[in-house]
Amino acid sequence: MSLGETVSDNRKKLGLTQKHLAQRIQKEDGAPITAQYLNDIEHDRRSPSSPVIIEQLAKALQLEPEVLYFQAGTLPSDLKNRSVPSERVVAAFQAFRKQLGG
């Protein structure tokens, strides 16, 4: 499943409109993202522009952020474009954080 599909599917499961979800996601400058920007993410025309947006999307959609990081391709090149179940992605990020002591 793509990042856009994940965001769209979970938004719909929670009964949120694009406009309502967009208003809950703030850029670094404190301004909310636009519904059009969210629409572009959901249709895989854009990726979230920063970790701040990925983290807020995950929280608002009740998802593990590791899944969205993975789907956004924010991993080392040797790990990109692999088809990995979400549970393995979450476990890998948790193990990585544990190894780093945080």
C-alpha positions in Angstrom: 0.0 0.0 0.0 1.3 3.5 -0.8 1.6 6.4 1.6 -1.3 8.1 -0.1 -3.5 5.1 0.1 -2.7 4.6 3.8 -3.4 8.3 4.6 -6.7 8.3 2.6 -7.9 4.9 3.9 -7.3 5.8 7.6 -8.7 9.3 7.2 -11.9 7.8 5.8 -12.0 5.1 8.6 -11.9 7.9 11.2 -14.7 9.9 9.4 -12.5 12.9 8.7 -12.7 15.1 5.7 -9.6 16.3 3.9 -10.3 19.8 5.1 -10.7 18.8 8.7 -7.5 16.6 8.7 -5.5 19.3 6.9 -6.5 21.8 9.6 -5.0 19.5 12.3 -1.6 19.2 10.5 0.7 22.2 11.0 3.9 23.1 9.1 7.0 24.2 10.9 5.8 27.8 10.8 2.6 26.9 12.6 0.3 27.3 9.6 -1.9 24.4 8.8 -1.3 22.5 5.5 -4.0 23.0 2.8 -6.6 20.5 1.8 -5.1 20.6 -1.6 -1.7 19.6 -0.2 -3.3 16.7 1.6 -5.1 15.7 -1.5 -1.8 15.6 -3.4 -0.4 13.4 -0.7 -3.4 11.0 -0.8 -3.0 10.7 -4.6 0.7 10.2 -4.3 1.5 13.3 -6.2 3.6 14.7 -3.3 5.2 13.3 -0.2 5.1 15.0 3.2 7.7 17.7 3.1 9.1 17.1 6.6 9.2 14.7 9.6 7.0 17.2 11.5 4.2 16.5 9.0 4.7 12.8 9.0 4.5 12.7 12.8 1.4 14.8 12.9 -0.3 12.7 10.2 0.5 9.5 12.1 -0.9 10.8 15.3 -4.1 12.2 13.7 -4.7 9.0 11.8 -3.8 6.8 14.8 -0.9 5.1 13.0 2.6 4.2 13.9 4.8 6.9 12.4 7.4 4.2 11.3 4.9 3.0 8.7 4.5 6.5 7.2 8.3 7.1 7.3 8.8 3.9 5.4 6.1 4.6 2.9 7.5 8.1 2.3 10.8 6.6 1.4 12.7 8.3 4.2 15.1 5.4 4.7 18.6 4.6 3.5 18.8 3.8 -0.2 19.5 0.1 0.4 16.1 -0.1 2.2 14.0 1.9 -0.2 11.4 0.4 -2.5 11.1 -2.9 -0.6 7.7 -4.5 0.1 7.8 -5.1 3.8 4.8 -5.7 6.0 3.9 -2.9 8.4 4.6 -5.0 11.5 8.2 -5.6 10.3 8.7 -1.9 9.6 7.5 -1.0 13.1 9.7 -3.7 14.7 12.7 -2.6 12.7 12.3 1.1 13.8 11.8 0.1 17.4 14.9 -2.1 17.4 16.8 0.7 15.7 15.8 3.2 18.4 16.6 0.6 21.1 20.1 0.1 19.7 20.6 3.9 19.7 19.5 4.1 23.4 16.5 6.2 22.7 
